[in-house]
Structures are given as C-alpha cells and as structure tokens.
C-alpha cells in the first residue's frame, strides 16, 4: 500500500513541476528572456517524460 501512495505523490510532484515549468516558459518568453524560457521548456519536457514513465511502469504491473 505504501508503494502505491509513494507513486501517487511522485506523480503529483511531476504534474506540479510540469504546470509550473510550462507557465514559467510562457512567462519568460513573453518577457523576452529566451534562455530561461528554453530552460523552463526543457524542464517541462523532462517532467512530461517522467509522468509518462510512471504510467508505463504502472501499466506493466
């Protein structure tokens, strides 16, 4: 049971990271700071991959 709860919290953390990094990328892009926008965009892609990894491993079980 604790493994499921840990996976649930990990998934929530990745979703939160995704939402914040996409918002940050859009904000920095609008403000003209392309370097930080690219960093936030890369973080959003990474968090999306981590969210997908959790779904694949959960389906395999």
Secondary structure, DSSP 4 states (H G I P E B T S, - for coil): -HHHHHHHHHHHHHHHHHHHHHHHHHHHHHHT-HHHHHHHHHHHHHHHHHHHHHHHHHHH-
